[in-house]
Each structure stands twice: as C-alpha cells, then as structure tokens.
Amino acid sequence: MALLRLKRRGEFVRAAKSGLHAAMPGMAVQAYRRREGEGPVDGIRVGFTTSKKVGNAVTRNRVRRRLRVVADALLSESGKPQHDYVLVGRTAAKDRDFQDLLSDLRNALRQIE
C-alpha cells in the first residue's frame, strides 16, 4: 500500500491534538484516526517535521529523509488504514543507527495501539 503525504498544517495540528502519541529516542510519533469526510477513505497518510533545535536546514532535511525511508519500510505494513501519522524528528535521529530508527518506529506504533 502506497503511503500518501500530509501537506497542510491543519492535518499536522489535528494529529498533534488527537492525544495518540509515543516518544522514542530518535523520533516522536503522533497518530490520528480519520473520520468520514476527512481525506481518503482508505490508505495511510504520513507527514514529517523537525524543529530548528535539531540543527540547520541541511541537518533537518537529512533527518526528514531518514524518517521518510523508515516510514516507507514499516508504515505500509504496520500502519492502520484510515490513520494519519506524523513523525517528528529528534536530534538523536541524525546519528542514530538505521536499525535503531526502525525499532523506534515499531515500538512507537505498538505504544499507540
């Protein structure tokens, strides 16, 4: 299943306010179950963000790219349909081992369920 992207600020805010979240060393994950009329009926949508605390623009983009690869690897299988996920990159994500990032996302998804 292909992952769709969250693009509008309101979609990110809705996920942040939903209360479904899990914090891991490399990332924080926020989730939102879409209601009828809020985006596509099926499918999983995902968005990525990092704050300026993570580093300069080059570093933030690198962290987002790493999170994108992790999400593509896991969310299509482990994510729930009709859900929006926001992956918030943390400072540790820039140097964290890729396998550790994968386990961070797996554990976060388990916590959210």
Backbone torsions as a table, in degrees:
resi	resn	phi	psi	omega
1	MET	NA	129.0	-180.0
2	ALA	-76.6	141.0	178.0
3	LEU	-87.5	135.0	174.8
4	LEU	-95.2	156.3	-176.8
5	ARG	-101.2	141.8	168.8
6	LEU	-82.6	135.1	-176.4
7	LYS	-127.6	-27.2	-175.6
8	ARG	-94.0	145.2	-178.8
9	ARG	-57.0	-39.8	-179.4
10	GLY	-59.8	-33.5	178.1
11	GLU	-68.5	-38.7	177.3
12	PHE	-67.6	-42.6	-178.7
13	VAL	-64.4	-40.9	-179.9
14	ARG	-61.1	-41.0	177.7
15	ALA	-66.5	-37.9	-179.0
16	ALA	-67.8	-35.5	-177.3
17	LYS	-85.3	-8.0	-174.6
18	SER	-68.3	-25.4	179.9
19	GLY	92.8	-10.4	176.2
20	LEU	-89.2	106.0	-179.8
21	HIS	-152.4	158.4	177.0
22	ALA	-145.8	137.3	-179.6
23	ALA	-109.3	129.6	178.2
24	MET	-126.6	167.7	-178.4
25	PRO	-59.8	-37.7	-176.3
26	GLY	-92.6	-19.7	-175.9
27	MET	-162.1	161.1	167.7
28	ALA	-113.0	142.8	-179.1
29	VAL	-120.8	129.5	176.5
30	GLN	-116.8	141.7	-178.3
31	ALA	-132.5	153.7	178.5
32	TYR	-146.4	129.5	175.9
33	ARG	-89.0	118.8	-177.7
34	ARG	-70.8	142.8	174.4
35	ARG	-95.0	172.9	178.9
36	GLU	-58.1	131.6	178.6
37	GLY	89.2	-2.6	179.1
38	GLU	-104.1	82.1	177.7
39	GLY	85.2	-167.0	-176.6
40	PRO	-65.6	148.6	-178.2
41	VAL	-66.9	-47.3	178.8
42	ASP	-106.4	175.8	174.6
43	GLY	95.9	161.0	179.7
44	ILE	-114.8	131.2	176.8
45	ARG	-111.7	146.1	-178.2
46	VAL	-140.4	144.8	176.6
47	GLY	-132.1	158.4	-176.7
48	PHE	-131.3	140.8	177.7
49	THR	-151.2	153.5	173.7
50	THR	-144.0	147.2	178.8
51	SER	-92.7	169.2	179.8
52	LYS	-68.2	-14.4	176.7
53	LYS	-64.6	-25.0	-178.1
54	VAL	-67.9	-34.3	179.4
55	GLY	153.4	-163.7	179.9
56	ASN	-74.9	-179.8	-174.4
57	ALA	-60.2	-38.8	-179.8
58	VAL	-62.9	-45.1	-179.5
59	THR	-66.4	-43.7	179.8
60	ARG	-62.1	-41.4	178.6
61	ASN	-65.6	-37.8	177.5
62	ARG	-63.2	-43.7	178.5
63	VAL	-62.3	-44.2	179.2
64	ARG	-63.3	-39.0	177.5
65	ARG	-62.5	-42.3	178.9
66	ARG	-63.8	-42.0	178.5
67	LEU	-64.8	-36.6	179.4
68	ARG	-61.2	-42.9	180.0
69	VAL	-66.5	-41.4	178.4
70	VAL	-62.4	-44.5	-179.6
71	ALA	-64.3	-43.2	178.9
72	ASP	-61.5	-35.2	-178.6
73	ALA	-73.1	-35.3	-171.0
74	LEU	-111.2	-39.6	-170.8
75	LEU	-66.6	-31.6	-179.3
76	SER	-64.3	-27.5	178.9
77	GLU	-96.9	-43.0	-171.6
78	SER	-96.4	-17.2	-179.3
79	GLY	-75.7	156.0	180.0
80	LYS	-93.8	139.5	175.9
81	PRO	-62.2	155.5	-179.2
82	GLN	64.7	26.0	177.6
83	HIS	-121.0	146.9	171.2
84	ASP	-108.0	135.8	177.5
85	TYR	-122.7	137.6	173.5
86	VAL	-119.7	123.6	177.2
87	LEU	-102.2	118.5	-178.4
88	VAL	-102.8	114.2	-178.2
89	GLY	-71.8	138.4	176.5
90	ARG	-110.3	166.8	-176.9
91	THR	-57.3	-37.3	-177.8
92	ALA	-65.8	-20.9	-176.0
93	ALA	-66.2	-25.5	-176.5
94	LYS	-69.8	-29.9	-179.0
95	ASP	-112.6	-2.2	-175.3
96	ARG	-71.7	142.3	177.5
97	ASP	-61.4	143.8	-176.3
98	PHE	-60.6	-40.5	178.8
99	GLN	-63.1	-34.5	177.0
100	ASP	-68.0	-37.5	176.1
101	LEU	-64.1	-40.4	177.0
102	LEU	-61.6	-44.4	179.9
103	SER	-69.2	-31.9	175.0
104	ASP	-59.5	-46.4	-179.5
105	LEU	-67.5	-41.4	177.3
106	ARG	-58.1	-47.6	-179.0
107	ASN	-66.1	-38.3	179.0
108	ALA	-64.2	-41.9	178.4
109	LEU	-64.0	-38.1	176.2
110	ARG	-63.7	-41.8	179.2
111	GLN	-64.1	-39.6	-177.2
112	ILE	-68.1	-35.0	178.4
113	GLU	-66.0	NA	NA
